[in-house]
Amino acid sequence: MTLLDFSLRLGLAFLLGAAIGLERQWRQKSAGLRTNTLVSLGSAAFTLISFSITSLEDGVYKGDATRIIGQVVTGIGFLGAGVIMKDGMSIHGLNTAATIWCSASVGALAAVGLFAEASVVAGAIILTHILLRPVSIILNRLSSEKEEESYYYYSFKIRCKEQVENHLRVLILNTLRQDKHLKLHSLKSSDNGNPAYAYIEAVVFAIGNHDAEMEKLAGMLTLEYGVTEVSWEINQHTNVSTESES
């Protein structure tokens, strides 16, 4: 492979990776212009290494030029995992990780000389973000509206020292009063044969999905003095529209 050919392939990987990253930077995503450009460049560089170290003898390549490409795919997987974050019940960064993975494929295509194919894939990635983003927003809105038509019952179990039991009961009541979609269904305490500790069980009625609020409440209770254990779960989920039809 000549230096000119090497430079042309690497240059195309740079341009296409930058095009993908420019759209991501415009959307103010964590992996923007530089990240996607570097991912595309790196994938192209490693692929070009694999082609450069193989030799053509008697019309046959000596060595497997695809082995490094396979390792690039694996390496990009680890890089993508680094941008995925879990926040309570929500997961962020999956779209960014997928974009990084696709940028690597663009670099690899450019490196093997499939210029038209690399351009098509890069264009498809950009169009996916531009055209499907409004569709995704509409679907999320429709899903949220559907969730608002559902009833949820959340069950809380709290183990705490006996002297803070009343404080925790009041704290739960005051917290739930701040959200009109939440209502305390039942609240009871027992010592389970151990007077030094109290076991509080609360059932919360909610209109719509409030998993994030429940996780936040559990986290707040965990930080309270005297609390040794907090857990919650969904006891029942009822769809209002389904109930009315039956």
Buried (B, 14 or more C-beta within 10 A) or exposed (E): EEEEEBEBBBEBBBBBBBBBBBBBBEEEBEBBBEBBBBBBBBBBBBBBBBBEEBEEEEEEEEEEBBEBBEEBBEBBEEBBEEBEEEEEEEEEBEBBBEBBBBBBBBBBBBBBBBBEBBBEBBBEBBEBBEEEEEEEEEEEEEEEEBBEBBBBBBBBEBBBBBEBBEEBBEBBEEBBEEBEBBEBBEBEBEEEEEEEBBBBEBBBBBBBBBBEBBBBBBEBBEEBEBBEEBEBEBEEEEEEEEEEEE
